[in-house]
């Protein structure tokens, strides 16, 4: 009898335990489902209103905590992408608006000269040269625009080889020798006798130096000075292109590499710029794993420094 009673009580205990377990599982599931529904509802609300909030659901479940953490990380990443896209879209609209204006101006001049030429029996060589000059401005702007578009789209192929930076620097200065001489520039060249090498695309490096030296002629014109210095440390090579022109105020220092950035007060009207040269130069440097930085004391010295990886052999 006692044995039967013990068995009976054991059965009751087992039934209670089983019932408790099922109840806990049911309660756990209901709690999890409710918390998941809260997460979904909160996420839908944030997405619908394009909110900057995070998903805030309080839970004791470790797995849900991890899920919430990853969801919020994904939201932060999505916001960063949206912000960058909005900046890029705004910049693109501004760029094409400015480019359309910059193309319209020389094209208007070209059309004006062409009308004059049609009305004249004897066309002067000076008139033809002016038309040619304005046409070249349009072609240059179009070429720069497509170059920048290809760079930003990652559609520019590099031909990597061992590049002697000493030779590249010397050749770059020689390319500008006539214009620098005609405009009475003092040219200060500091290139070491021992060769400094980098692994890169020589056409990219040539384009970087071409744009930086052109920038000196456009914006550093008043200083009548061009400096070019090449040096290296254990890991990197550096090319400094400097001028003593009006310089760049601190408020503009962070914007000089932006697309279409120009400072009208420092522009040399004889050699117009369109603000794409420095942007393209920096993009080329970045593609080579390097960078371009700026240091400027207005009316004293402005230095653009190209930093590239150095080869040890």
Secondary structure as a PSIPRED ss2 file (coil, helix, strand):
# PSIPRED VFORMAT (PSIPRED V4.0)

   1 X C   1.000  0.000  0.000
   2 X H   0.000  1.000  0.000
   3 X H   0.000  1.000  0.000
   4 X H   0.000  1.000  0.000
   5 X H   0.000  1.000  0.000
   6 X H   0.000  1.000  0.000
   7 X H   0.000  1.000  0.000
   8 X H   0.000  1.000  0.000
   9 X H   0.000  1.000  0.000
  10 X H   0.000  1.000  0.000
  11 X H   0.000  1.000  0.000
  12 X H   0.000  1.000  0.000
  13 X H   0.000  1.000  0.000
  14 X H   0.000  1.000  0.000
  15 X H   0.000  1.000  0.000
  16 X H   0.000  1.000  0.000
  17 X H   0.000  1.000  0.000
  18 X H   0.000  1.000  0.000
  19 X H   0.000  1.000  0.000
  20 X H   0.000  1.000  0.000
  21 X H   0.000  1.000  0.000
  22 X H   0.000  1.000  0.000
  23 X H   0.000  1.000  0.000
  24 X H   0.000  1.000  0.000
  25 X H   0.000  1.000  0.000
  26 X H   0.000  1.000  0.000
  27 X H   0.000  1.000  0.000
  28 X H   0.000  1.000  0.000
  29 X H   0.000  1.000  0.000
  30 X H   0.000  1.000  0.000
  31 X H   0.000  1.000  0.000
  32 X H   0.000  1.000  0.000
  33 X H   0.000  1.000  0.000
  34 X H   0.000  1.000  0.000
  35 X H   0.000  1.000  0.000
  36 X H   0.000  1.000  0.000
  37 X H   0.000  1.000  0.000
  38 X H   0.000  1.000  0.000
  39 X H   0.000  1.000  0.000
  40 X H   0.000  1.000  0.000
  41 X H   0.000  1.000  0.000
  42 X H   0.000  1.000  0.000
  43 X H   0.000  1.000  0.000
  44 X H   0.000  1.000  0.000
  45 X H   0.000  1.000  0.000
  46 X H   0.000  1.000  0.000
  47 X H   0.000  1.000  0.000
  48 X H   0.000  1.000  0.000
  49 X C   1.000  0.000  0.000
  50 X C   1.000  0.000  0.000
  51 X C   1.000  0.000  0.000
  52 X C   1.000  0.000  0.000
  53 X C   1.000  0.000  0.000
  54 X C   1.000  0.000  0.000
  55 X C   1.000  0.000  0.000
  56 X C   1.000  0.000  0.000
  57 X C   1.000  0.000  0.000
  58 X C   1.000  0.000  0.000
  59 X C   1.000  0.000  0.000
  60 X C   1.000  0.000  0.000
  61 X C   1.000  0.000  0.000
  62 X H   0.000  1.000  0.000
  63 X H   0.000  1.000  0.000
  64 X H   0.000  1.000  0.000
  65 X H   0.000  1.000  0.000
  66 X H   0.000  1.000  0.000
  67 X H   0.000  1.000  0.000
  68 X H   0.000  1.000  0.000
  69 X H   0.000  1.000  0.000
  70 X H   0.000  1.000  0.000
  71 X H   0.000  1.000  0.000
  72 X H   0.000  1.000  0.000
  73 X H   0.000  1.000  0.000
  74 X H   0.000  1.000  0.000
  75 X H   0.000  1.000  0.000
  76 X H   0.000  1.000  0.000
  77 X H   0.000  1.000  0.000
  78 X H   0.000  1.000  0.000
  79 X H   0.000  1.000  0.000
  80 X H   0.000  1.000  0.000
  81 X H   0.000  1.000  0.000
  82 X H   0.000  1.000  0.000
  83 X H   0.000  1.000  0.000
  84 X H   0.000  1.000  0.000
  85 X H   0.000  1.000  0.000
  86 X H   0.000  1.000  0.000
  87 X H   0.000  1.000  0.000
  88 X H   0.000  1.000  0.000
  89 X H   0.000  1.000  0.000
  90 X H   0.000  1.000  0.000
  91 X H   0.000  1.000  0.000
  92 X H   0.000  1.000  0.000
  93 X H   0.000  1.000  0.000
  94 X H   0.000  1.000  0.000
  95 X H   0.000  1.000  0.000
  96 X H   0.000  1.000  0.000
  97 X H   0.000  1.000  0.000
  98 X H   0.000  1.000  0.000
  99 X H   0.000  1.000  0.000
 100 X H   0.000  1.000  0.000
 101 X H   0.000  1.000  0.000
 102 X H   0.000  1.000  0.000
 103 X H   0.000  1.000  0.000
 104 X H   0.000  1.000  0.000
 105 X H   0.000  1.000  0.000
 106 X H   0.000  1.000  0.000
 107 X H   0.000  1.000  0.000
 108 X H   0.000  1.000  0.000
 109 X H   0.000  1.000  0.000
 110 X H   0.000  1.000  0.000
 111 X H   0.000  1.000  0.000
 112 X H   0.000  1.000  0.000
 113 X H   0.000  1.000  0.000
 114 X H   0.000  1.000  0.000
 115 X H   0.000  1.000  0.000
 116 X H   0.000  1.000  0.000
 117 X H   0.000  1.000  0.000
 118 X H   0.000  1.000  0.000
 119 X H   0.000  1.000  0.000
 120 X C   1.000  0.000  0.000
 121 X C   1.000  0.000  0.000
 122 X C   1.000  0.000  0.000
 123 X C   1.000  0.000  0.000
 124 X C   1.000  0.000  0.000
 125 X H   0.000  1.000  0.000
 126 X H   0.000  1.000  0.000
 127 X H   0.000  1.000  0.000
 128 X H   0.000  1.000  0.000
 129 X H   0.000  1.000  0.000
 130 X H   0.000  1.000  0.000
 131 X H   0.000  1.000  0.000
 132 X H   0.000  1.000  0.000
 133 X H   0.000  1.000  0.000
 134 X H   0.000  1.000  0.000
 135 X H   0.000  1.000  0.000
 136 X H   0.000  1.000  0.000
 137 X H   0.000  1.000  0.000
 138 X H   0.000  1.000  0.000
 139 X H   0.000  1.000  0.000
 140 X H   0.000  1.000  0.000
 141 X H   0.000  1.000  0.000
 142 X H   0.000  1.000  0.000
 143 X H   0.000  1.000  0.000
 144 X H   0.000  1.000  0.000
 145 X H   0.000  1.000  0.000
 146 X H   0.000  1.000  0.000
 147 X H   0.000  1.000  0.000
 148 X H   0.000  1.000  0.000
 149 X H   0.000  1.000  0.000
 150 X H   0.000  1.000  0.000
 151 X H   0.000  1.000  0.000
 152 X H   0.000  1.000  0.000
 153 X C   1.000  0.000  0.000
 154 X C   1.000  0.000  0.000
 155 X C   1.000  0.000  0.000
 156 X C   1.000  0.000  0.000
 157 X C   1.000  0.000  0.000
 158 X C   1.000  0.000  0.000
 159 X C   1.000  0.000  0.000
 160 X C   1.000  0.000  0.000
 161 X E   0.000  0.000  1.000
 162 X E   0.000  0.000  1.000
 163 X E   0.000  0.000  1.000
 164 X E   0.000  0.000  1.000
 165 X H   0.000  1.000  0.000
 166 X H   0.000  1.000  0.000
 167 X H   0.000  1.000  0.000
 168 X H   0.000  1.000  0.000
 169 X H   0.000  1.000  0.000
 170 X H   0.000  1.000  0.000
 171 X H   0.000  1.000  0.000
 172 X H   0.000  1.000  0.000
 173 X H   0.000  1.000  0.000
 174 X H   0.000  1.000  0.000
 175 X H   0.000  1.000  0.000
 176 X C   1.000  0.000  0.000
 177 X H   0.000  1.000  0.000
 178 X H   0.000  1.000  0.000
 179 X H   0.000  1.000  0.000
 180 X H   0.000  1.000  0.000
 181 X H   0.000  1.000  0.000
 182 X H   0.000  1.000  0.000
 183 X C   1.000  0.000  0.000
 184 X C   1.000  0.000  0.000
 185 X C   1.000  0.000  0.000
 186 X E   0.000  0.000  1.000
 187 X E   0.000  0.000  1.000
 188 X E   0.000  0.000  1.000
 189 X E   0.000  0.000  1.000
 190 X E   0.000  0.000  1.000
 191 X E   0.000  0.000  1.000
 192 X C   1.000  0.000  0.000
 193 X C   1.000  0.000  0.000
 194 X C   1.000  0.000  0.000
 195 X C   1.000  0.000  0.000
 196 X C   1.000  0.000  0.000
 197 X E   0.000  0.000  1.000
 198 X E   0.000  0.000  1.000
 199 X E   0.000  0.000  1.000
 200 X E   0.000  0.000  1.000
 201 X C   1.000  0.000  0.000
 202 X H   0.000  1.000  0.000
 203 X H   0.000  1.000  0.000
 204 X H   0.000  1.000  0.000
 205 X H   0.000  1.000  0.000
 206 X H   0.000  1.000  0.000
 207 X H   0.000  1.000  0.000
 208 X H   0.000  1.000  0.000
 209 X H   0.000  1.000  0.000
 210 X H   0.000  1.000  0.000
 211 X H   0.000  1.000  0.000
 212 X H   0.000  1.000  0.000
 213 X H   0.000  1.000  0.000
 214 X H   0.000  1.000  0.000
 215 X H   0.000  1.000  0.000
 216 X H   0.000  1.000  0.000
 217 X H   0.000  1.000  0.000
 218 X H   0.000  1.000  0.000
 219 X H   0.000  1.000  0.000
 220 X C   1.000  0.000  0.000
 221 X H   0.000  1.000  0.000
 222 X H   0.000  1.000  0.000
 223 X H   0.000  1.000  0.000
 224 X C   1.000  0.000  0.000
 225 X E   0.000  0.000  1.000
 226 X E   0.000  0.000  1.000
 227 X E   0.000  0.000  1.000
 228 X E   0.000  0.000  1.000
 229 X E   0.000  0.000  1.000
 230 X E   0.000  0.000  1.000
 231 X E   0.000  0.000  1.000
 232 X E   0.000  0.000  1.000
 233 X C   1.000  0.000  0.000
 234 X C   1.000  0.000  0.000
 235 X C   1.000  0.000  0.000
 236 X E   0.000  0.000  1.000
 237 X E   0.000  0.000  1.000
 238 X E   0.000  0.000  1.000
 239 X E   0.000  0.000  1.000
 240 X E   0.000  0.000  1.000
 241 X E   0.000  0.000  1.000
 242 X E   0.000  0.000  1.000
 243 X E   0.000  0.000  1.000
 244 X C   1.000  0.000  0.000
 245 X C   1.000  0.000  0.000
 246 X C   1.000  0.000  0.000
 247 X C   1.000  0.000  0.000
 248 X C   1.000  0.000  0.000
 249 X C   1.000  0.000  0.000
 250 X H   0.000  1.000  0.000
 251 X H   0.000  1.000  0.000
 252 X H   0.000  1.000  0.000
 253 X H   0.000  1.000  0.000
 254 X C   1.000  0.000  0.000
 255 X C   1.000  0.000  0.000
 256 X C   1.000  0.000  0.000
 257 X C   1.000  0.000  0.000
 258 X C   1.000  0.000  0.000
 259 X C   1.000  0.000  0.000
 260 X C   1.000  0.000  0.000
 261 X C   1.000  0.000  0.000
 262 X C   1.000  0.000  0.000
 263 X C   1.000  0.000  0.000
 264 X H   0.000  1.000  0.000
 265 X H   0.000  1.000  0.000
 266 X H   0.000  1.000  0.000
 267 X C   1.000  0.000  0.000
 268 X C   1.000  0.000  0.000
 269 X C   1.000  0.000  0.000
 270 X C   1.000  0.000  0.000
 271 X C   1.000  0.000  0.000
 272 X C   1.000  0.000  0.000
 273 X C   1.000  0.000  0.000
 274 X C   1.000  0.000  0.000
 275 X C   1.000  0.000  0.000
 276 X C   1.000  0.000  0.000
 277 X H   0.000  1.000  0.000
 278 X H   0.000  1.000  0.000
 279 X H   0.000  1.000  0.000
 280 X H   0.000  1.000  0.000
 281 X H   0.000  1.000  0.000
 282 X H   0.000  1.000  0.000
 283 X H   0.000  1.000  0.000
 284 X H   0.000  1.000  0.000
 285 X H   0.000  1.000  0.000
 286 X H   0.000  1.000  0.000
 287 X H   0.000  1.000  0.000
 288 X C   1.000  0.000  0.000
 289 X C   1.000  0.000  0.000
 290 X C   1.000  0.000  0.000
 291 X E   0.000  0.000  1.000
 292 X E   0.000  0.000  1.000
 293 X E   0.000  0.000  1.000
 294 X E   0.000  0.000  1.000
 295 X E   0.000  0.000  1.000
 296 X E   0.000  0.000  1.000
 297 X E   0.000  0.000  1.000
 298 X C   1.000  0.000  0.000
 299 X C   1.000  0.000  0.000
 300 X C   1.000  0.000  0.000
 301 X E   0.000  0.000  1.000
 302 X E   0.000  0.000  1.000
 303 X E   0.000  0.000  1.000
 304 X E   0.000  0.000  1.000
 305 X E   0.000  0.000  1.000
 306 X E   0.000  0.000  1.000
 307 X E   0.000  0.000  1.000
 308 X E   0.000  0.000  1.000
 309 X E   0.000  0.000  1.000
 310 X C   1.000  0.000  0.000
 311 X E   0.000  0.000  1.000
 312 X C   1.000  0.000  0.000
 313 X C   1.000  0.000  0.000
